[in-house]
Amino acid sequence: MRPQRRPLKPMFRPVSKTCYFCDNKNDAFYRDVDILSKYLTERGKLMGAARSGLCSKHQRHMARAVKQARTMGMLPFVVRA
């Protein structure tokens, strides 16, 4: 018989159960750099929906807004450590 493996622990838990944009009745906009930067990691990557706490609709809108802000030069593409 094989030895049983212990189950893997989840790496992170959802930050909040409610979506920030659903609560405030607004949408992600590329000019709101302060709000968009909350959903980026320290390396400049987009956070996943499980970690950011956004619903799937607003996660897509936020990703599009971050990409637009990067193209306009308001957010960096890569943050070097």
PyMOL Python script that loads the backbone (N, CA, C, O; Angstrom):
from pymol import cmd

cmd.read_pdbstr("""\
ATOM      1  N   MET A   1       0.814  -1.181   0.000  1.00  0.00           N
ATOM      2  CA  MET A   1       0.000   0.000   0.000  1.00  0.00           C
ATOM      3  C   MET A   1       0.865   1.254   0.000  1.00  0.00           C
ATOM      4  O   MET A   1       1.882   1.326   0.690  1.00  0.00           O
ATOM      5  N   ARG A   2       0.439   2.240  -0.788  1.00  0.00           N
ATOM      6  CA  ARG A   2       1.180   3.494  -0.842  1.00  0.00           C
ATOM      7  C   ARG A   2       0.908   4.349   0.389  1.00  0.00           C
ATOM      8  O   ARG A   2      -0.198   4.333   0.929  1.00  0.00           O
ATOM      9  N   PRO A   3       1.900   5.083   0.826  1.00  0.00           N
ATOM     10  CA  PRO A   3       1.633   6.005   1.938  1.00  0.00           C
ATOM     11  C   PRO A   3       0.732   7.150   1.441  1.00  0.00           C
ATOM     12  O   PRO A   3       0.873   7.627   0.316  1.00  0.00           O
ATOM     13  N   GLN A   4      -0.176   7.566   2.293  1.00  0.00           N
ATOM     14  CA  GLN A   4      -1.098   8.617   1.902  1.00  0.00           C
ATOM     15  C   GLN A   4      -0.400   9.969   1.955  1.00  0.00           C
ATOM     16  O   GLN A   4       0.390  10.256   2.854  1.00  0.00           O
ATOM     17  N   ARG A   5      -0.720  10.779   0.967  1.00  0.00           N
ATOM     18  CA  ARG A   5      -0.197  12.138   0.958  1.00  0.00           C
ATOM     19  C   ARG A   5      -1.135  13.027   1.748  1.00  0.00           C
ATOM     20  O   ARG A   5      -2.348  12.820   1.765  1.00  0.00           O
ATOM     21  N   ARG A   6      -0.563  14.003   2.392  1.00  0.00           N
ATOM     22  CA  ARG A   6      -1.436  14.945   3.078  1.00  0.00           C
ATOM     23  C   ARG A   6      -1.921  15.985   2.070  1.00  0.00           C
ATOM     24  O   ARG A   6      -1.196  16.320   1.133  1.00  0.00           O
ATOM     25  N   PRO A   7      -3.109  16.487   2.248  1.00  0.00           N
ATOM     26  CA  PRO A   7      -3.653  17.438   1.275  1.00  0.00           C
ATOM     27  C   PRO A   7      -2.860  18.742   1.288  1.00  0.00           C
ATOM     28  O   PRO A   7      -2.365  19.183   2.325  1.00  0.00           O
ATOM     29  N   LEU A   8      -2.757  19.338   0.115  1.00  0.00           N
ATOM     30  CA  LEU A   8      -2.034  20.592  -0.010  1.00  0.00           C
ATOM     31  C   LEU A   8      -2.844  21.722   0.592  1.00  0.00           C
ATOM     32  O   LEU A   8      -4.066  21.775   0.446  1.00  0.00           O
ATOM     33  N   LYS A   9      -2.160  22.618   1.264  1.00  0.00           N
ATOM     34  CA  LYS A   9      -2.832  23.783   1.819  1.00  0.00           C
ATOM     35  C   LYS A   9      -3.048  24.796   0.702  1.00  0.00           C
ATOM     36  O   LYS A   9      -2.202  24.930  -0.182  1.00  0.00           O
ATOM     37  N   PRO A  10      -4.164  25.508   0.730  1.00  0.00           N
ATOM     38  CA  PRO A  10      -4.325  26.560  -0.266  1.00  0.00           C
ATOM     39  C   PRO A  10      -3.308  27.668  -0.022  1.00  0.00           C
ATOM     40  O   PRO A  10      -3.005  28.000   1.124  1.00  0.00           O
ATOM     41  N   MET A  11      -2.787  28.231  -1.092  1.00  0.00           N
ATOM     42  CA  MET A  11      -1.744  29.239  -0.961  1.00  0.00           C
ATOM     43  C   MET A  11      -2.282  30.555  -0.422  1.00  0.00           C
ATOM     44  O   MET A  11      -1.570  31.266   0.288  1.00  0.00           O
ATOM     45  N   PHE A  12      -3.506  30.884  -0.742  1.00  0.00           N
ATOM     46  CA  PHE A  12      -4.089  32.132  -0.272  1.00  0.00           C
ATOM     47  C   PHE A  12      -5.596  31.971  -0.198  1.00  0.00           C
ATOM     48  O   PHE A  12      -6.173  31.069  -0.804  1.00  0.00           O
ATOM     49  N   ARG A  13      -6.201  32.836   0.534  1.00  0.00           N
ATOM     50  CA  ARG A  13      -7.648  32.834   0.671  1.00  0.00           C
ATOM     51  C   ARG A  13      -8.200  34.097   0.036  1.00  0.00           C
ATOM     52  O   ARG A  13      -7.488  35.094  -0.085  1.00  0.00           O
ATOM     53  N   PRO A  14      -9.459  34.067  -0.371  1.00  0.00           N
ATOM     54  CA  PRO A  14     -10.039  35.291  -0.936  1.00  0.00           C
ATOM     55  C   PRO A  14      -9.999  36.432   0.079  1.00  0.00           C
ATOM     56  O   PRO A  14     -10.214  36.231   1.274  1.00  0.00           O
ATOM     57  N   VAL A  15      -9.722  37.612  -0.419  1.00  0.00           N
ATOM     58  CA  VAL A  15      -9.594  38.769   0.453  1.00  0.00           C
ATOM     59  C   VAL A  15     -10.953  39.162   1.012  1.00  0.00           C
ATOM     60  O   VAL A  15     -11.092  39.366   2.218  1.00  0.00           O
ATOM     61  N   SER A  16     -11.948  39.268   0.154  1.00  0.00           N
ATOM     62  CA  SER A  16     -13.272  39.632   0.618  1.00  0.00           C
ATOM     63  C   SER A  16     -14.301  38.866  -0.200  1.00  0.00           C
ATOM     64  O   SER A  16     -14.025  38.420  -1.314  1.00  0.00           O
ATOM     65  N   LYS A  17     -15.477  38.722   0.365  1.00  0.00           N
ATOM     66  CA  LYS A  17     -16.535  37.989  -0.317  1.00  0.00           C
ATOM     67  C   LYS A  17     -17.298  38.869  -1.295  1.00  0.00           C
ATOM     68  O   LYS A  17     -17.956  38.364  -2.205  1.00  0.00           O
ATOM     69  N   THR A  18     -17.214  40.161  -1.117  1.00  0.00           N
ATOM     70  CA  THR A  18     -17.963  41.062  -1.998  1.00  0.00           C
ATOM     71  C   THR A  18     -17.011  41.809  -2.905  1.00  0.00           C
ATOM     72  O   THR A  18     -15.880  42.113  -2.527  1.00  0.00           O
ATOM     73  N   CYS A  19     -17.473  42.095  -4.086  1.00  0.00           N
ATOM     74  CA  CYS A  19     -16.679  42.797  -5.087  1.00  0.00           C
ATOM     75  C   CYS A  19     -16.652  44.294  -4.770  1.00  0.00           C
ATOM     76  O   CYS A  19     -17.686  44.878  -4.445  1.00  0.00           O
ATOM     77  N   TYR A  20     -15.485  44.908  -4.862  1.00  0.00           N
ATOM     78  CA  TYR A  20     -15.334  46.335  -4.589  1.00  0.00           C
ATOM     79  C   TYR A  20     -16.168  47.159  -5.549  1.00  0.00           C
ATOM     80  O   TYR A  20     -16.828  48.109  -5.127  1.00  0.00           O
ATOM     81  N   PHE A  21     -16.154  46.821  -6.823  1.00  0.00           N
ATOM     82  CA  PHE A  21     -16.862  47.606  -7.828  1.00  0.00           C
ATOM     83  C   PHE A  21     -18.376  47.407  -7.748  1.00  0.00           C
ATOM     84  O   PHE A  21     -19.131  48.334  -8.039  1.00  0.00           O
ATOM     85  N   CYS A  22     -18.832  46.211  -7.357  1.00  0.00           N
ATOM     86  CA  CYS A  22     -20.273  45.990  -7.168  1.00  0.00           C
ATOM     87  C   CYS A  22     -20.785  46.782  -5.974  1.00  0.00           C
ATOM     88  O   CYS A  22     -21.891  47.321  -6.014  1.00  0.00           O
ATOM     89  N   ASP A  23     -19.990  46.856  -4.915  1.00  0.00           N
ATOM     90  CA  ASP A  23     -20.406  47.594  -3.730  1.00  0.00           C
ATOM     91  C   ASP A  23     -20.525  49.086  -3.999  1.00  0.00           C
ATOM     92  O   ASP A  23     -21.461  49.734  -3.530  1.00  0.00           O
ATOM     93  N   ASN A  24     -19.578  49.631  -4.756  1.00  0.00           N
ATOM     94  CA  ASN A  24     -19.556  51.081  -5.011  1.00  0.00           C
ATOM     95  C   ASN A  24     -20.354  51.479  -6.242  1.00  0.00           C
ATOM     96  O   ASN A  24     -20.440  52.665  -6.560  1.00  0.00           O
ATOM     97  N   LYS A  25     -20.937  50.519  -6.937  1.00  0.00           N
ATOM     98  CA  LYS A  25     -21.762  50.777  -8.121  1.00  0.00           C
ATOM     99  C   LYS A  25     -20.998  51.572  -9.192  1.00  0.00           C
ATOM    100  O   LYS A  25     -21.552  52.469  -9.827  1.00  0.00           O
ATOM    101  N   ASN A  26     -19.725  51.227  -9.376  1.00  0.00           N
ATOM    102  CA  ASN A  26     -18.954  51.848 -10.447  1.00  0.00           C
ATOM    103  C   ASN A  26     -18.149  50.780 -11.168  1.00  0.00           C
ATOM    104  O   ASN A  26     -18.234  49.598 -10.834  1.00  0.00           O
ATOM    105  N   ASP A  27     -17.382  51.188 -12.138  1.00  0.00           N
ATOM    106  CA  ASP A  27     -16.624  50.269 -12.962  1.00  0.00           C
ATOM    107  C   ASP A  27     -15.156  50.681 -12.970  1.00  0.00           C
ATOM    108  O   ASP A  27     -14.831  51.827 -12.656  1.00  0.00           O
ATOM    109  N   ALA A  28     -14.277  49.768 -13.322  1.00  0.00           N
ATOM    110  CA  ALA A  28     -12.855  50.073 -13.413  1.00  0.00           C
ATOM    111  C   ALA A  28     -12.631  51.005 -14.596  1.00  0.00           C
ATOM    112  O   ALA A  28     -13.155  50.785 -15.688  1.00  0.00           O
ATOM    113  N   PHE A  29     -11.836  52.056 -14.359  1.00  0.00           N
ATOM    114  CA  PHE A  29     -11.551  53.035 -15.404  1.00  0.00           C
ATOM    115  C   PHE A  29     -10.052  53.238 -15.454  1.00  0.00           C
ATOM    116  O   PHE A  29      -9.405  53.285 -14.408  1.00  0.00           O
ATOM    117  N   TYR A  30      -9.483  53.359 -16.642  1.00  0.00           N
ATOM    118  CA  TYR A  30      -8.033  53.359 -16.777  1.00  0.00           C
ATOM    119  C   TYR A  30      -7.368  54.572 -16.151  1.00  0.00           C
ATOM    120  O   TYR A  30      -6.168  54.530 -15.881  1.00  0.00           O
ATOM    121  N   ARG A  31      -8.098  55.647 -15.912  1.00  0.00           N
ATOM    122  CA  ARG A  31      -7.503  56.839 -15.300  1.00  0.00           C
ATOM    123  C   ARG A  31      -7.429  56.745 -13.776  1.00  0.00           C
ATOM    124  O   ARG A  31      -6.711  57.530 -13.156  1.00  0.00           O
ATOM    125  N   ASP A  32      -8.142  55.816 -13.161  1.00  0.00           N
ATOM    126  CA  ASP A  32      -8.115  55.636 -11.707  1.00  0.00           C
ATOM    127  C   ASP A  32      -6.924  54.763 -11.329  1.00  0.00           C
ATOM    128  O   ASP A  32      -7.083  53.591 -10.986  1.00  0.00           O
ATOM    129  N   VAL A  33      -5.743  55.341 -11.394  1.00  0.00           N
ATOM    130  CA  VAL A  33      -4.519  54.575 -11.184  1.00  0.00           C
ATOM    131  C   VAL A  33      -4.410  54.091  -9.743  1.00  0.00           C
ATOM    132  O   VAL A  33      -3.883  53.007  -9.496  1.00  0.00           O
ATOM    133  N   ASP A  34      -4.903  54.883  -8.787  1.00  0.00           N
ATOM    134  CA  ASP A  34      -4.821  54.479  -7.381  1.00  0.00           C
ATOM    135  C   ASP A  34      -5.635  53.213  -7.134  1.00  0.00           C
ATOM    136  O   ASP A  34      -5.182  52.316  -6.423  1.00  0.00           O
ATOM    137  N   ILE A  35      -6.819  53.135  -7.708  1.00  0.00           N
ATOM    138  CA  ILE A  35      -7.669  51.955  -7.530  1.00  0.00           C
ATOM    139  C   ILE A  35      -7.080  50.763  -8.270  1.00  0.00           C
ATOM    140  O   ILE A  35      -7.059  49.651  -7.743  1.00  0.00           O
ATOM    141  N   LEU A  36      -6.601  50.990  -9.490  1.00  0.00           N
ATOM    142  CA  LEU A  36      -6.052  49.884 -10.278  1.00  0.00           C
ATOM    143  C   LEU A  36      -4.791  49.310  -9.654  1.00  0.00           C
ATOM    144  O   LEU A  36      -4.553  48.105  -9.728  1.00  0.00           O
ATOM    145  N   SER A  37      -3.987  50.160  -9.045  1.00  0.00           N
ATOM    146  CA  SER A  37      -2.736  49.674  -8.468  1.00  0.00           C
ATOM    147  C   SER A  37      -2.977  48.783  -7.249  1.00  0.00           C
ATOM    148  O   SER A  37      -2.082  48.035  -6.856  1.00  0.00           O
ATOM    149  N   LYS A  38      -4.170  48.847  -6.638  1.00  0.00           N
ATOM    150  CA  LYS A  38      -4.484  47.939  -5.535  1.00  0.00           C
ATOM    151  C   LYS A  38      -4.580  46.501  -6.016  1.00  0.00           C
ATOM    152  O   LYS A  38      -4.387  45.579  -5.224  1.00  0.00           O
ATOM    153  N   TYR A  39      -4.871  46.288  -7.283  1.00  0.00           N
ATOM    154  CA  TYR A  39      -5.067  44.948  -7.831  1.00  0.00           C
ATOM    155  C   TYR A  39      -3.857  44.451  -8.608  1.00  0.00           C
ATOM    156  O   TYR A  39      -3.966  43.514  -9.399  1.00  0.00           O
ATOM    157  N   LEU A  40      -2.706  45.073  -8.386  1.00  0.00           N
ATOM    158  CA  LEU A  40      -1.445  44.629  -8.959  1.00  0.00           C
ATOM    159  C   LEU A  40      -0.542  44.120  -7.852  1.00  0.00           C
ATOM    160  O   LEU A  40      -0.601  44.610  -6.724  1.00  0.00           O
ATOM    161  N   THR A  41       0.289  43.144  -8.166  1.00  0.00           N
ATOM    162  CA  THR A  41       1.253  42.658  -7.191  1.00  0.00           C
ATOM    163  C   THR A  41       2.420  43.630  -7.114  1.00  0.00           C
ATOM    164  O   THR A  41       2.473  44.605  -7.863  1.00  0.00           O
ATOM    165  N   GLU A  42       3.350  43.364  -6.212  1.00  0.00           N
ATOM    166  CA  GLU A  42       4.504  44.257  -6.085  1.00  0.00           C
ATOM    167  C   GLU A  42       5.399  44.199  -7.317  1.00  0.00           C
ATOM    168  O   GLU A  42       6.220  45.091  -7.526  1.00  0.00           O
ATOM    169  N   ARG A  43       5.249  43.158  -8.134  1.00  0.00           N
ATOM    170  CA  ARG A  43       6.017  43.041  -9.368  1.00  0.00           C
ATOM    171  C   ARG A  43       5.293  43.640 -10.570  1.00  0.00           C
ATOM    172  O   ARG A  43       5.849  43.675 -11.668  1.00  0.00           O
ATOM    173  N   GLY A  44       4.055  44.112 -10.377  1.00  0.00           N
ATOM    174  CA  GLY A  44       3.308  44.743 -11.450  1.00  0.00           C
ATOM    175  C   GLY A  44       2.382  43.807 -12.194  1.00  0.00           C
ATOM    176  O   GLY A  44       1.844  44.182 -13.236  1.00  0.00           O
ATOM    177  N   LYS A  45       2.180  42.599 -11.692  1.00  0.00           N
ATOM    178  CA  LYS A  45       1.292  41.647 -12.355  1.00  0.00           C
ATOM    179  C   LYS A  45      -0.123  41.778 -11.811  1.00  0.00           C
ATOM    180  O   LYS A  45      -0.330  42.237 -10.688  1.00  0.00           O
ATOM    181  N   LEU A  46      -1.094  41.369 -12.623  1.00  0.00           N
ATOM    182  CA  LEU A  46      -2.484  41.395 -12.192  1.00  0.00           C
ATOM    183  C   LEU A  46      -2.743  40.301 -11.172  1.00  0.00           C
ATOM    184  O   LEU A  46      -2.269  39.176 -11.328  1.00  0.00           O
ATOM    185  N   MET A  47      -3.492  40.627 -10.131  1.00  0.00           N
ATOM    186  CA  MET A  47      -3.885  39.610  -9.155  1.00  0.00           C
ATOM    187  C   MET A  47      -5.031  38.794  -9.717  1.00  0.00           C
ATOM    188  O   MET A  47      -5.828  39.292 -10.512  1.00  0.00           O
ATOM    189  N   GLY A  48      -5.111  37.552  -9.306  1.00  0.00           N
ATOM    190  CA  GLY A  48      -6.213  36.703  -9.706  1.00  0.00           C
ATOM    191  C   GLY A  48      -7.494  37.095  -8.983  1.00  0.00           C
ATOM    192  O   GLY A  48      -7.463  37.839  -8.002  1.00  0.00           O
ATOM    193  N   ALA A  49      -8.605  36.593  -9.471  1.00  0.00           N
ATOM    194  CA  ALA A  49      -9.903  36.940  -8.884  1.00  0.00           C
ATOM    195  C   ALA A  49     -10.028  36.402  -7.469  1.00  0.00           C
ATOM    196  O   ALA A  49     -10.660  37.038  -6.626  1.00  0.00           O
ATOM    197  N   ALA A  50      -9.443  35.251  -7.190  1.00  0.00           N
ATOM    198  CA  ALA A  50      -9.539  34.688  -5.844  1.00  0.00           C
ATOM    199  C   ALA A  50      -8.794  35.541  -4.834  1.00  0.00           C
ATOM    200  O   ALA A  50      -9.184  35.617  -3.669  1.00  0.00           O
ATOM    201  N   ARG A  51      -7.744  36.170  -5.270  1.00  0.00           N
ATOM    202  CA  ARG A  51      -6.940  36.989  -4.363  1.00  0.00           C
ATOM    203  C   ARG A  51      -7.444  38.421  -4.278  1.00  0.00           C
ATOM    204  O   ARG A  51      -7.347  39.047  -3.222  1.00  0.00           O
ATOM    205  N   SER A  52      -7.980  38.946  -5.368  1.00  0.00           N
ATOM    206  CA  SER A  52      -8.442  40.331  -5.359  1.00  0.00           C
ATOM    207  C   SER A  52      -9.847  40.461  -4.798  1.00  0.00           C
ATOM    208  O   SER A  52     -10.210  41.528  -4.303  1.00  0.00           O
ATOM    209  N   GLY A  53     -10.647  39.405  -4.863  1.00  0.00           N
ATOM    210  CA  GLY A  53     -11.999  39.459  -4.335  1.00  0.00           C
ATOM    211  C   GLY A  53     -13.010  40.057  -5.294  1.00  0.00           C
ATOM    212  O   GLY A  53     -14.122  40.390  -4.883  1.00  0.00           O
ATOM    213  N   LEU A  54     -12.653  40.202  -6.561  1.00  0.00           N
ATOM    214  CA  LEU A  54     -13.568  40.779  -7.549  1.00  0.00           C
ATOM    215  C   LEU A  54     -14.420  39.683  -8.186  1.00  0.00           C
ATOM    216  O   LEU A  54     -14.008  38.525  -8.266  1.00  0.00           O
ATOM    217  N   CYS A  55     -15.606  40.067  -8.633  1.00  0.00           N
ATOM    218  CA  CYS A  55     -16.435  39.125  -9.383  1.00  0.00           C
ATOM    219  C   CYS A  55     -15.840  38.985 -10.790  1.00  0.00           C
ATOM    220  O   CYS A  55     -14.979  39.773 -11.180  1.00  0.00           O
ATOM    221  N   SER A  56     -16.286  38.007 -11.534  1.00  0.00           N
ATOM    222  CA  SER A  56     -15.672  37.719 -12.828  1.00  0.00           C
ATOM    223  C   SER A  56     -15.885  38.862 -13.822  1.00  0.00           C
ATOM    224  O   SER A  56     -15.000  39.160 -14.624  1.00  0.00           O
ATOM    225  N   LYS A  57     -17.042  39.492 -13.772  1.00  0.00           N
ATOM    226  CA  LYS A  57     -17.322  40.609 -14.685  1.00  0.00           C
ATOM    227  C   LYS A  57     -16.353  41.767 -14.430  1.00  0.00           C
ATOM    228  O   LYS A  57     -15.758  42.303 -15.366  1.00  0.00           O
ATOM    229  N   HIS A  58     -16.199  42.145 -13.172  1.00  0.00           N
ATOM    230  CA  HIS A  58     -15.333  43.274 -12.859  1.00  0.00           C
ATOM    231  C   HIS A  58     -13.860  42.897 -12.916  1.00  0.00           C
ATOM    232  O   HIS A  58     -13.015  43.775 -13.087  1.00  0.00           O
ATOM    233  N   GLN A  59     -13.530  41.625 -12.777  1.00  0.00           N
ATOM    234  CA  GLN A  59     -12.146  41.193 -12.973  1.00  0.00           C
ATOM    235  C   GLN A  59     -11.740  41.412 -14.434  1.00  0.00           C
ATOM    236  O   GLN A  59     -10.626  41.856 -14.710  1.00  0.00           O
ATOM    237  N   ARG A  60     -12.639  41.103 -15.363  1.00  0.00           N
ATOM    238  CA  ARG A  60     -12.352  41.341 -16.789  1.00  0.00           C
ATOM    239  C   ARG A  60     -12.238  42.834 -17.085  1.00  0.00           C
ATOM    240  O   ARG A  60     -11.342  43.250 -17.819  1.00  0.00           O
ATOM    241  N   HIS A  61     -13.136  43.645 -16.523  1.00  0.00           N
ATOM    242  CA  HIS A  61     -13.086  45.090 -16.740  1.00  0.00           C
ATOM    243  C   HIS A  61     -11.811  45.687 -16.148  1.00  0.00           C
ATOM    244  O   HIS A  61     -11.198  46.575 -16.740  1.00  0.00           O
ATOM    245  N   MET A  62     -11.420  45.194 -14.978  1.00  0.00           N
ATOM    246  CA  MET A  62     -10.217  45.690 -14.336  1.00  0.00           C
ATOM    247  C   MET A  62      -8.979  45.326 -15.157  1.00  0.00           C
ATOM    248  O   MET A  62      -8.066  46.140 -15.292  1.00  0.00           O
ATOM    249  N   ALA A  63      -8.943  44.108 -15.706  1.00  0.00           N
ATOM    250  CA  ALA A  63      -7.799  43.693 -16.519  1.00  0.00           C
ATOM    251  C   ALA A  63      -7.691  44.565 -17.769  1.00  0.00           C
ATOM    252  O   ALA A  63      -6.594  44.962 -18.164  1.00  0.00           O
ATOM    253  N   ARG A  64      -8.819  44.856 -18.379  1.00  0.00           N
ATOM    254  CA  ARG A  64      -8.813  45.711 -19.565  1.00  0.00           C
ATOM    255  C   ARG A  64      -8.366  47.132 -19.221  1.00  0.00           C
ATOM    256  O   ARG A  64      -7.628  47.751 -19.986  1.00  0.00           O
ATOM    257  N   ALA A  65      -8.808  47.649 -18.078  1.00  0.00           N
ATOM    258  CA  ALA A  65      -8.436  49.001 -17.667  1.00  0.00           C
ATOM    259  C   ALA A  65      -6.948  49.082 -17.335  1.00  0.00           C
ATOM    260  O   ALA A  65      -6.302  50.087 -17.633  1.00  0.00           O
ATOM    261  N   VAL A  66      -6.400  48.032 -16.722  1.00  0.00           N
ATOM    262  CA  VAL A  66      -4.967  48.018 -16.416  1.00  0.00           C
ATOM    263  C   VAL A  66      -4.161  47.996 -17.706  1.00  0.00           C
ATOM    264  O   VAL A  66      -3.145  48.682 -17.820  1.00  0.00           O
ATOM    265  N   LYS A  67      -4.607  47.217 -18.670  1.00  0.00           N
ATOM    266  CA  LYS A  67      -3.903  47.168 -19.958  1.00  0.00           C
ATOM    267  C   LYS A  67      -3.950  48.513 -20.667  1.00  0.00           C
ATOM    268  O   LYS A  67      -2.962  48.924 -21.275  1.00  0.00           O
ATOM    269  N   GLN A  68      -5.084  49.207 -20.599  1.00  0.00           N
ATOM    270  CA  GLN A  68      -5.188  50.531 -21.204  1.00  0.00           C
ATOM    271  C   GLN A  68      -4.283  51.523 -20.486  1.00  0.00           C
ATOM    272  O   GLN A  68      -3.617  52.333 -21.130  1.00  0.00           O
ATOM    273  N   ALA A  69      -4.253  51.464 -19.152  1.00  0.00           N
ATOM    274  CA  ALA A  69      -3.407  52.379 -18.380  1.00  0.00           C
ATOM    275  C   ALA A  69      -1.929  52.126 -18.661  1.00  0.00           C
ATOM    276  O   ALA A  69      -1.137  53.068 -18.685  1.00  0.00           O
ATOM    277  N   ARG A  70      -1.550  50.875 -18.873  1.00  0.00           N
ATOM    278  CA  ARG A  70      -0.165  50.575 -19.223  1.00  0.00           C
ATOM    279  C   ARG A  70       0.188  51.138 -20.586  1.00  0.00           C
ATOM    280  O   ARG A  70       1.279  51.674 -20.781  1.00  0.00           O
ATOM    281  N   THR A  71      -0.734  51.018 -21.528  1.00  0.00           N
ATOM    282  CA  THR A  71      -0.491  51.535 -22.872  1.00  0.00           C
ATOM    283  C   THR A  71      -0.367  53.058 -22.860  1.00  0.00           C
ATOM    284  O   THR A  71       0.448  53.623 -23.590  1.00  0.00           O
ATOM    285  N   MET A  72      -1.172  53.715 -22.035  1.00  0.00           N
ATOM    286  CA  MET A  72      -1.125  55.174 -21.933  1.00  0.00           C
ATOM    287  C   MET A  72       0.076  55.665 -21.122  1.00  0.00           C
ATOM    288  O   MET A  72       0.370  56.860 -21.118  1.00  0.00           O
ATOM    289  N   GLY A  73       0.769  54.756 -20.438  1.00  0.00           N
ATOM    290  CA  GLY A  73       1.949  55.126 -19.672  1.00  0.00           C
ATOM    291  C   GLY A  73       1.652  55.511 -18.238  1.00  0.00           C
ATOM    292  O   GLY A  73       2.510  56.078 -17.561  1.00  0.00           O
ATOM    293  N   MET A  74       0.451  55.213 -17.760  1.00  0.00           N
ATOM    294  CA  MET A  74       0.099  55.569 -16.383  1.00  0.00           C
ATOM    295  C   MET A  74       0.518  54.499 -15.379  1.00  0.00           C
ATOM    296  O   MET A  74       0.742  54.799 -14.207  1.00  0.00           O
ATOM    297  N   LEU A  75       0.624  53.264 -15.833  1.00  0.00           N
ATOM    298  CA  LEU A  75       1.089  52.158 -14.997  1.00  0.00           C
ATOM    299  C   LEU A  75       2.271  51.493 -15.687  1.00  0.00           C
ATOM    300  O   LEU A  75       2.325  51.454 -16.916  1.00  0.00           O
ATOM    301  N   PRO A  76       3.225  50.967 -14.910  1.00  0.00           N
ATOM    302  CA  PRO A  76       4.371  50.298 -15.533  1.00  0.00           C
ATOM    303  C   PRO A  76       3.992  48.888 -16.009  1.00  0.00           C
ATOM    304  O   PRO A  76       3.116  48.237 -15.440  1.00  0.00           O
ATOM    305  N   PHE A  77       4.666  48.447 -17.047  1.00  0.00           N
ATOM    306  CA  PHE A  77       4.494  47.080 -17.513  1.00  0.00           C
ATOM    307  C   PHE A  77       5.188  46.111 -16.567  1.00  0.00           C
ATOM    308  O   PHE A  77       4.626  45.077 -16.207  1.00  0.00           O
ATOM    309  N   VAL A  78       6.409  46.447 -16.166  1.00  0.00           N
ATOM    310  CA  VAL A  78       7.210  45.579 -15.304  1.00  0.00           C
ATOM    311  C   VAL A  78       7.830  46.455 -14.221  1.00  0.00           C
ATOM    312  O   VAL A  78       8.316  47.552 -14.495  1.00  0.00           O
ATOM    313  N   VAL A  79       7.807  45.955 -12.987  1.00  0.00           N
ATOM    314  CA  VAL A  79       8.485  46.627 -11.879  1.00  0.00           C
ATOM    315  C   VAL A  79       9.684  45.779 -11.514  1.00  0.00           C
ATOM    316  O   VAL A  79       9.538  44.630 -11.096  1.00  0.00           O
ATOM    317  N   ARG A  80      10.862  46.342 -11.672  1.00  0.00           N
ATOM    318  CA  ARG A  80      12.073  45.585 -11.395  1.00  0.00           C
ATOM    319  C   ARG A  80      12.404  45.639  -9.907  1.00  0.00           C
ATOM    320  O   ARG A  80      12.279  46.677  -9.257  1.00  0.00           O
ATOM    321  N   ALA A  81      12.826  44.497  -9.394  1.00  0.00           N
ATOM    322  CA  ALA A  81      13.131  44.440  -7.941  1.00  0.00           C
ATOM    323  C   ALA A  81      14.580  44.741  -7.672  1.00  0.00           C
ATOM    324  O   ALA A  81      15.007  44.737  -6.518  1.00  0.00           O
TER     325      ALA A  81
END
""", "prot")
cmd.dss("prot")
cmd.show_as("cartoon", "prot")
cmd.util.cbc("prot")
cmd.orient("prot")
